[in-house]
Amino acid sequence: MDFDRDNDERQAPRSQTLVRGLEILDAVADGARSIAEVAKTTGLTYSTVHRIISVLVERRYLKLEGGREYTLGPRLVELGFAAYSRTEVVRVARPWLENLARETRDTVHLAQLDGWEVAYLDKLPGARPVEISSRIGGRKPAISTGVGKALILDESEATLRRLYQRDHYLLGPDLTEDEWLAQMEAYRSGGYAFDLGEDSTSIRCVAAPVRDVTGRIVAAISVSSATEYMPPDRMHNLIPEVQRVAKGISVELGARVR
């Protein structure tokens, strides 16, 4: 009976509770709107559905409308867009990155922001004998990488101050908060970012943000190499090329860029 299936939800293993939560989400997605309808569709008791739905609403996976009906919530939209965005960005960016790696002969990255860390989505090694420690699927602090700085160019000063206060030890002892904020403002104005050895003292990189149809930064690309191949004048000369590729990817994602 349903009672056996649903006996004492409060003592159910977490995995069982998770499965029931997913069943409830599926039921709502298929058209069940009230707790009674969800209970009938899933075979769960009314009290169990009510308890789990309360948590799903609190976490924004479901949304209460009209006082009694439930619909899919904004968190599911966000997760779906994030999953789609990651897949789409990699697919769109790959040919651009291949050309960039071939033209520069340096390592090229594609990354997205995950919290205050960089998540590497793609990496194309260059033709030079340079070892870059990044890897696809790997993560690094945003504050100490070129792609990370490019990904946070739109953040407010207050947010950047909090990030500095949390992770400033990664920047070395000589860069003050105000100096770092001034550096980030220069990057924001120019639409690019540098890694000046914060991640690895022997590596330099030039990065630029990638935007979607809403104008939001959804990814960043970078060209990285050893200091011997990346003197300051070459880094500055690479900015327009890296920006051109970032804008090309952005346009394919629906962005309007100047």
C-alpha positions as CSV (number, residue, x, y, z in Angstrom):
1,M,0.0,0.0,0.0
2,D,0.9,3.7,-0.2
3,F,1.3,3.7,3.5
4,D,4.0,1.1,3.4
5,R,5.8,3.0,0.7
6,D,5.6,6.2,2.7
7,N,5.9,5.0,6.2
8,D,7.6,7.5,8.5
9,E,9.2,9.9,6.1
10,R,11.1,11.5,8.9
11,Q,13.1,8.4,9.3
12,A,13.6,7.7,5.6
13,P,17.2,7.7,4.3
14,R,18.3,10.9,2.7
15,S,18.6,9.2,-0.7
16,Q,14.9,8.1,-0.4
17,T,13.9,11.6,0.5
18,L,15.8,13.0,-2.5
19,V,14.1,10.5,-4.8
20,R,10.7,11.6,-3.5
21,G,11.6,15.3,-4.0
22,L,12.5,14.6,-7.6
23,E,9.2,12.7,-8.1
24,I,7.4,15.8,-6.8
25,L,9.3,18.0,-9.2
26,D,8.4,15.7,-12.0
27,A,4.8,15.7,-11.0
28,V,4.6,19.5,-10.9
29,A,6.4,19.6,-14.3
30,D,3.8,17.2,-15.7
31,G,0.9,19.5,-14.6
32,A,0.1,18.6,-10.9
33,R,-0.5,21.9,-9.1
34,S,-2.0,21.2,-5.7
35,I,-0.6,19.1,-2.9
36,A,-3.5,16.7,-3.3
37,E,-2.8,16.3,-7.0
38,V,0.9,15.8,-6.4
39,A,0.1,13.2,-3.7
40,K,-2.2,11.4,-6.1
41,T,0.4,11.4,-8.9
42,T,3.3,10.3,-6.8
43,G,1.5,7.9,-4.4
44,L,3.0,9.8,-1.4
45,T,0.9,10.9,1.5
46,Y,-0.4,14.4,1.8
47,S,1.7,15.1,4.8
48,T,4.9,13.9,3.1
49,V,4.2,16.0,0.0
50,H,3.5,19.0,2.1
51,R,6.7,18.6,4.0
52,I,8.9,18.2,1.0
53,I,7.2,20.9,-1.0
54,S,7.8,23.4,1.8
55,V,11.5,22.7,1.5
56,L,11.4,22.9,-2.3
57,V,9.6,26.3,-2.1
58,E,12.1,27.6,0.4
59,R,15.0,26.6,-1.9
60,R,13.2,28.2,-4.9
61,Y,12.8,24.9,-6.8
62,L,9.0,25.4,-6.6
63,K,6.9,28.5,-6.4
64,L,3.6,29.0,-4.7
65,E,1.0,30.8,-6.9
66,G,-2.5,31.8,-5.9
67,G,-2.1,30.5,-2.4
68,R,-2.6,26.8,-3.2
69,E,-1.0,25.9,-6.5
70,Y,2.6,25.2,-7.2
71,T,4.8,25.7,-10.3
72,L,8.4,25.2,-11.2
73,G,10.5,27.8,-9.5
74,P,13.3,30.1,-10.6
75,R,16.1,27.9,-9.3
76,L,15.3,25.2,-11.9
77,V,15.4,27.9,-14.6
78,E,18.8,29.0,-13.4
79,L,20.2,25.5,-13.3
80,G,18.8,24.7,-16.7
81,F,20.3,27.8,-18.2
82,A,23.6,27.2,-16.5
83,A,23.8,23.6,-17.9
84,Y,22.7,24.8,-21.4
85,S,25.1,27.7,-21.2
86,R,28.1,25.5,-20.4
87,T,27.4,23.1,-23.2
88,E,26.6,25.9,-25.7
89,V,29.6,28.0,-24.8
90,V,32.0,25.2,-25.3
91,R,30.5,24.2,-28.6
92,V,30.4,27.8,-30.0
93,A,33.9,28.7,-28.6
94,R,35.8,25.7,-29.8
95,P,36.6,26.8,-33.4
96,W,37.5,30.3,-32.3
97,L,39.8,28.9,-29.6
98,E,41.5,26.6,-32.1
99,N,42.3,29.5,-34.4
100,L,43.5,31.6,-31.5
101,A,45.8,28.8,-30.3
102,R,47.2,28.3,-33.8
103,E,47.8,32.0,-34.4
104,T,49.4,32.8,-31.0
105,R,51.1,29.4,-30.5
106,D,50.2,29.7,-26.9
107,T,47.8,27.9,-24.5
108,V,44.2,29.1,-24.8
109,H,41.5,28.7,-22.1
110,L,37.8,28.9,-21.8
111,A,36.4,29.3,-18.3
112,Q,33.2,30.1,-16.3
113,L,32.7,31.5,-12.8
114,D,31.5,29.1,-10.1
115,G,31.1,30.9,-6.9
116,W,34.4,32.8,-6.6
117,E,36.4,30.2,-8.4
118,V,37.2,29.7,-12.1
119,A,36.0,26.4,-13.6
120,Y,37.9,25.5,-16.8
121,L,35.6,24.4,-19.6
122,D,38.2,24.0,-22.3
123,K,42.0,24.1,-22.8
124,L,44.0,24.0,-26.0
125,P,47.7,23.6,-25.6
126,G,50.0,25.9,-27.5
127,A,53.0,25.0,-29.7
128,R,55.5,26.3,-27.3
129,P,57.4,24.2,-24.7
130,V,55.4,25.7,-21.8
131,E,53.6,23.7,-19.1
132,I,50.4,25.4,-17.8
133,S,49.0,23.8,-14.7
134,S,45.3,24.2,-15.6
135,R,43.1,21.4,-16.7
136,I,39.6,21.0,-18.1
137,G,37.3,20.6,-15.1
138,G,39.9,22.1,-12.8
139,R,39.2,25.1,-10.6
140,K,41.3,28.0,-9.4
141,P,40.6,31.2,-7.3
142,A,39.1,33.9,-9.6
143,I,41.2,36.7,-8.0
144,S,44.5,35.2,-9.1
145,T,43.8,34.3,-12.7
146,G,43.4,36.3,-15.8
147,V,40.1,34.5,-16.8
148,G,38.9,35.0,-13.2
149,K,39.4,38.7,-13.3
150,A,37.7,38.9,-16.7
151,L,34.8,37.1,-15.3
152,I,34.3,39.6,-12.4
153,L,34.7,42.8,-14.4
154,D,31.0,43.7,-13.9
155,E,31.0,43.1,-10.2
156,S,30.4,46.1,-7.9
157,E,33.2,47.7,-5.9
158,A,31.6,46.4,-2.7
159,T,31.8,42.8,-4.0
160,L,35.3,43.3,-5.2
161,R,36.3,44.6,-1.8
162,R,34.8,41.5,-0.1
163,L,36.7,39.3,-2.6
164,Y,39.9,41.1,-1.9
165,Q,39.5,40.8,1.8
166,R,38.8,37.1,1.5
167,D,41.6,36.1,-1.0
168,H,44.1,38.9,-1.0
169,Y,46.8,36.6,0.3
170,L,46.9,35.1,-3.2
171,L,48.1,38.4,-4.6
172,G,51.2,38.8,-2.6
173,P,51.9,41.2,0.3
174,D,52.6,44.3,-1.8
175,L,49.3,44.9,-3.5
176,T,47.0,46.9,-1.3
177,E,43.2,46.8,-1.6
178,D,43.0,50.3,-3.2
179,E,45.7,49.4,-5.7
180,W,43.9,46.2,-6.6
181,L,40.6,48.0,-7.0
182,A,42.3,50.6,-9.3
183,Q,43.8,47.8,-11.3
184,M,40.4,46.1,-11.7
185,E,38.9,49.5,-12.7
186,A,41.5,49.8,-15.4
187,Y,40.7,46.3,-16.6
188,R,37.0,47.1,-16.6
189,S,37.5,50.2,-18.6
190,G,39.6,48.4,-21.1
191,G,37.5,45.2,-21.4
192,Y,40.3,42.8,-20.6
193,A,42.4,41.4,-17.8
194,F,45.9,40.3,-17.1
195,D,47.4,37.5,-15.0
196,L,50.7,39.1,-14.0
197,G,52.1,36.1,-12.2
198,E,49.6,35.9,-9.3
199,D,48.7,32.3,-10.1
200,S,52.2,31.2,-11.1
201,T,55.2,33.5,-11.1
202,S,56.5,32.2,-14.4
203,I,53.2,32.5,-16.3
204,R,51.4,35.5,-17.8
205,C,48.1,35.7,-19.6
206,V,45.7,38.0,-21.4
207,A,42.0,37.5,-20.9
208,A,38.7,38.9,-22.1
209,P,35.0,38.3,-21.1
210,V,32.4,36.5,-23.2
211,R,28.8,37.8,-23.0
212,D,25.4,36.2,-23.8
213,V,22.2,37.7,-25.3
214,T,21.4,39.5,-22.0
215,G,24.8,41.2,-22.0
216,R,25.9,39.2,-18.9
217,I,29.4,37.8,-18.7
218,V,29.0,34.0,-19.0
219,A,32.6,33.0,-19.7
220,A,36.1,34.3,-20.4
221,I,38.9,33.3,-22.7
222,S,42.6,33.7,-22.2
223,V,46.0,33.3,-23.9
224,S,48.7,32.1,-21.5
225,S,52.4,31.5,-21.8
226,A,55.7,31.7,-20.0
227,T,57.1,35.2,-19.2
228,E,59.9,34.7,-21.8
229,Y,57.1,34.6,-24.5
230,M,54.9,37.2,-22.8
231,P,56.9,40.4,-22.3
232,P,54.7,43.5,-21.4
233,D,54.6,44.8,-25.0
234,R,53.3,41.5,-26.4
235,M,50.7,41.3,-23.7
236,H,49.3,44.7,-24.7
237,N,49.5,43.8,-28.4
238,L,47.5,40.7,-27.7
239,I,44.6,42.5,-26.1
240,P,42.7,43.4,-29.4
241,E,43.1,39.9,-30.7
242,V,41.8,38.2,-27.5
243,Q,39.0,40.7,-27.4
244,R,38.1,40.0,-31.1
245,V,37.8,36.3,-30.4
246,A,35.8,36.9,-27.2
247,K,33.4,39.2,-29.1
248,G,33.1,36.7,-31.9
249,I,32.0,34.0,-29.5
250,S,29.7,36.5,-27.8
251,V,28.0,37.4,-31.1
252,E,27.3,33.7,-31.7
253,L,25.7,33.5,-28.3
254,G,23.4,36.3,-29.2
255,A,25.2,39.2,-27.6
256,R,25.2,42.7,-29.1
257,V,28.7,43.9,-29.0
258,R,30.3,47.1,-30.3
